Structures are given as structure tokens and as C-alpha cells.
Amino acid sequence: MDSSVGHSFVEVNGVRLHIAEQGRGPLVVLLHGFPECWYSWRHQFGPLAGAGYRVVAVDQRGYARSEQPGDIGAYSVLHLAGDVIGLIHALGEDSAVLVGHDWGAPVAWTTALLRPDVVRGVAGLSVPPAPRGPAAPLPALRSLLGDGFYQLYFQEPGVADAELVRDPAATFRGFLVGASGDSPRTEEPQPWIIPAGSTILETMPEPKELPGWLTEEDVATFVREYSAHGDRAFTGGLNWYRNLDRNWELLAPFEGRRIEVPALYVTGERDLVGSFPGVAQLVASLETQVPRLHRSVTLPGCGHWTQQERPDEVNAELLGFLAALEA
């Protein structure tokens, strides 16, 4: 990892957040997903900072070195969007461009939706923006995919938490390789289902070897970054899933509102998210939700971990988008 990346902590909305930072210039905030942290953006710091941007990757609340509130309700999307706005201001800036991957993408899209006065542009990797649906998501997902769908499996406090923390290195290897474009399971992407009587890592087992984009040092870094919370290392991130229905309730006042800032969307051809109910339709009609769409890009052969699997292509798209914002 580039030694010029600095690390510090900021207090935002009563929660202590860890940030990694490099460069000077217009602020770009990088928002990771599950189960990730600031290190997921290791390939983006140098290129973006070198192009004249102040790049800040944050461990979002509940993750890695950042504080982990105990209340499940403290992880709603309004708390998360509030952290982003608070972080921008704590860094002494009035505005920023947001880039989010996986769960970080809904946080970025929602923050742009609610605060276009602060968000100059937004890029989402893997997860497209979605308008608020007519009903709470969890019952709908249960009727379509059953109780084994991973987002439903994650709902019971303590269950997935204990499975994932039992062997963190195995967890990261299984997740990162299993959902990547290098996994046989993504040749024909399907929603991730955990059959009754099975466990998470039985459906996402450790690979025999790592692909070229992931090293044992990378895995060890993720494990080390997660170690601060002990047996609750994954609980903060899992609590985000436990707010899905609450998020639907909280966003009711904003139903019908569109994201009015410039936007970029990048996904992988073999990303499991693309197989979820309704996602293909969302991607096909992106301009309905984001009328100022710059580009929608699908990377051939790429799986879920977009910026880690294909850093050169993702960096090129991000730099092109950032340049267009400055034009």
C-alpha cells in the first residue's frame, strides 16, 4: 500500500470514523460495501490523487477501525447519509463527489438524492439507484427468493455474525473470490441463496487458490482491519441489512424524487447483483432515476468487486467522469 496514504479519525454525528486520505484538490469520498473497508479502494488512491483530487476513503460506521454503535437502529440509511454529509463538512469542504460500491452505492445515491447542494456528482459501482418501491422490501424478497436469500438470512442478530467471525480469513477469501468474475458460480450469476441447514461459508467456500487481483497480503489486511471489534467484527455491517424495511419507511417523504446531479454507473458482467429481482430493469432505465447520467458501463468478465477486480478500467471511468464535472 502506498505509504503516502494518511490515516486519521474524525468525529461525525457522535460516531468516531476512521479515514484514509491522499492528495489535494476537489474532494472525492469513497464509500465501501460489505464486508469491506477503506482498503477496498487501495487501487484508486494513487491515480485519483495524481490527477489532482483529495481522495478520502472512510470506514463507514460499524466497520473496521470506525466506531460500532450498539443499537441496530443506528444503521439506517439516514444515519449513513448523515455521516457522509458530516464527514464532508468535518473535512472543511462544502461539497464532494461520492463514489460508492456495493452497500456504499445506496449510501452515495441516497446522499445525492437528499443533498444535491452538497454532492457535486455521484458514481455507483455494482448497485444501481432504485426508486422507493410500493411495499417493504423484506416481505417481497421472501416471497420471490425464500428465507435463504442472504439478505434475509442476515436478519437474525447473532447468527451470521458468529459464522463470519469464526475464521475471518476464510470469510474474506470465500466472499471475495466467490462473488468475483473468477468464480465458477458467477458464470451464470444467480441470487445468493443459503439453503436450510447450511451455513454461509458452505455456500461461499474458500477457494483452492486466489485470483491474480487478490493476494494473501490483501486478505491479511482485511482481517487485521476488522480485528478491533473482536467477536462483533462483522456485526456493524450486518446491521445495515437489518434496517432494510426501516429504510423503506424513512424514505417515504422522498418517494418520486430523482437524483438530479451528474452520475456514473459501473458494474460487472458477472456481478451477482445483476441477477437480483428487478435490477436488470433498473439498469436498463437508469436515466429515469438519474436524468444527468454520464455513462453506464458493464465490464466484461468482471464480478462483484468492481474496483478491486478491474482497477484500471474503473479508474479510467472515474477520471473521465471527474474531468467531465470540471469541464
N, C-alpha and C positions, 0 to 999 in steps of 0.2 A: 504494500500500500504506500502511496506517495506520502513521504514524511512532511510535506508542506500542507497537508490537511490538518487543520487545528481542531481541537475538541474543547468544548466548554458546556456550561449549564445555564439555562435561563428559567426564571420563574414565570409561568404563564397560567393565569386563572387558578392560582393556588396549587399548581402542579409543577414539579421540577422536571424539566425536559432536557435531555442531552442532545447537543447538536454537533455535527461535523461540518467544517466550513473551509472553503478555499476561494481565493480570487477577490477581485474588486470590480465594481460596476453595478449595473442593474441587478436586482435581487431575483434569484431563481430558487424556489423552495421545492425540494424533492421529498415526496411522501411515499414511504414503503407500504408493503402489504403484509400478509400473514403466510408463513411465520418468518418474518424478515426483520430488518433493522437498517440503520444508516449504511451499513456495509454493502447492502444490495446495490448501491449506487457507486461502488468503487471505480467503475469504468467511466463514469460521467464527470467526476470532479475535474480531472486534468483538461479534457477537451473543452468543457464549458467555461472553466476559469480562464483557460488560454485564449478563448475567444472574447474575453472582456466582461465576464459576468461574475457576480458574487454568488457562489453556489453554497447552499445550506441544506444538508440532509438531516432530518430530525428523527430521533427515536420517538415515535408518537406515544401518547400516554398508554401506560401499561406494558410497554415493550422495552426489552434490553436494559440500557442504563437509565432510562427515564422512570419516574415515579409511577407506582401502580396503585391507584385508588382502590379501596376495598369494595365499594358499592358497585354492583353490576350496572345500576342506572347511571353511573358517572361516565359511561362509554357510549352515550347516544351520539348520533351524527351531529347534533347541535353542539355538544361538548367538543367534538373533534374539529368541527369547522371553527368554533370559537378559539381553539388552541392555535389554529393556523393564523387567524387574524391577530391574535395576541402576540404570536411569535414575530410576525412581520413588524408590528409596532415596537416590540421589545428590542428588535434589531436596529431600531432607529429609522425604519423605512416607512413610507406612506403607501407603497404598492409593491406587488411582486407578480412574477409568473409562477404558476403552480404546475408541477409535473407529478402525477400520481400513478402508481402501479398497483394492481390487484385492489385490496381494500383502500389503498391510498387514492385510487382513482375516484371512487364515490365521494371521498372526502374532498378531493380537489374540485370535482364537478359541483358538489353541493355548496362549497365555499364560493365558487364563481357565480352560482345561481343567486345566492343570498347577498353577496357583497361585490357586485361588479365595479363599485367605486374603488375597491382595493386590489382586485385581481385584474391584471392587465391582459392576461392570456392564460389558457389552461390546456394542458396536454394530459390525456388519459391513456395509459397502457393496459391492455387486456380487457378491462371492464368499460363498456360504453356508458354514456349517460342514459338514465332511464326516467321517464316521467312517472309521477306517482300513480300507482295502479288503483283500480276501483275497490280492492279489498286487501286486507293484511296479507303479507307475503307468506308467512309460515304455513297457514292452513292450505293456501293454494299450492305451495311446493309439496306439501304432504299428499295432497290428492293426485298430483301429477307424478311424483317420484317415489313416494313412500317414506317411511320413517328412517330408512337407511341413507337417504341423501345426507351428505356430510354436514350441511348447514343445520339440519335437524338433529343429527347425531351430536353436534356440538352444544346443543341447548342445555343438557343436564349438567349443572355445575359439578365439577369434580371428576367426571368420567373421562372425557377426552384429556383433561388436564393431567391426570395421573398416567394415562397411556403415553402421552407425548414426552413427559419429563423422565420416564423410566430410563431411557437411553437417548439423550438429546442428539448425539452424533448420528445414531441410526435414524432418528426422526428427520434430521436435516437431509441426510443422504436420500432417504426414501421420498420425501416431499420434493426436493429439488430435482432429482433425476426422474422420479415417477411422473411428474407433470410436465416434463420437458419434451422438446421435439426429438430427443434421443431415446425415448422410451417406447417400447412396442405398444403400450396401452394407448398411446396418442396417435397411432397410425390411422385409426378411425375414432376421433375423440367422442367420448360419451360422458354424461354426468357421473361424478364420483359417488358411487353407492357403497355403503358399508353393510354387507348382509347381516341379518340377525345372527347373533352368536359369534360374529367375527370382531376383530379389532382394527383400529386404524392402520397399524403397520402391517397387518396381514394383507390388507388391500393395497398398501403402498410400501412394499418391502424394500430393504436395502438392495442396491444394485451390486453386481459382481465387480464392476469397475466404474469409475467416474468418467463422464464425457470430457472432451477437451476444454470446455469452458469452465469447469469446476474442479478445484484441486482439494486435496486433503487439508491444506492450509486454510482454504476458504471455509470448509466445514468446521475446522477447529476454531476459526474466528467467530462464526455464528454461535457455536457452543459457548465460547468464552463470553461473548457479549450478553448472552442470555443467563449467565450464571448468577447474577446478582440477586435474582428473585427466588433462588432455591427451588423448592417443590412447586412454587407458583410461577415458574418461568414462562409458561405458555398461557396462564390464566388471563392476564390482561388482554392479550389478543383474542382469546376465545370469547371474552365478554363483549367484544364488538358484535359478534354473531348473535349474542343473547339480547341484543337491542333491535333486531330487525323489525319486529312488529311495533315497538315503541317509536322507531324512526318514522314508520309509516304514519303513525298518529301525529307526531310532532311536525311533520312536513305538510299537514293538511292545509294550513293557511296559504301555502305557496303552490297549490295544485294549479296546473295550467301555465305556470310561469316558465319561460325558456331561458337558456343560458345565452346571454347577449354579448359575451366577449369572444374574441378570436379563439379558435380551438383547433387542436390536433388530436387525432386518434390513431394509435398504432397497436396492432395485435398480431398474433402468430397464427399461421395457417393450422397448426396442430394444438392450439390452446383449448383445453377442456372447457373453458368458459364459453366458447363459441357454440358448444353443444347444449347449453342450458336452455330451458324453455323461453322462447321469445327473444333471445339475444341476437340471432341472425336477423330477425326483423328490425330490431333496434339499430343494428349496424347499417342495414340497407336504407334506413330512413333517418340517418343521423342529422341531416340538415333541418329536419322538423324540430328537433330539440336544440340544435346548435346552428342557427342560421348563418353564423360567421365562420363556418368550418373552413379551415385552411387546407387540410388534407386528411384522408382516411387511408391508412396503409396496412396491408396484410403482408407479413414477412413469410415467404415460402419456407416450409420445413421447421419453422420456429414453434416452440411450445409456449408454456405459460410464463416463463421467467424472462420476459422480453428483453430488458436492458442488460441482463446477465448473459443470456444466450447469444444475443446479436448486438453487442455494444456498438460496433462500428456503424451499422445501419441505423440503430436508434439514435446515436449521437448525431449522425448526418441529418436525420429528420428533425431532431430538436434544434440544431443550429440553424437549419433552414427556416423553421418556424420562428425562432427568436429574431433572426435577421428580418423576417417579414414584419414583425411587430415594430421594429425600429425604423423601418423604411418610411 
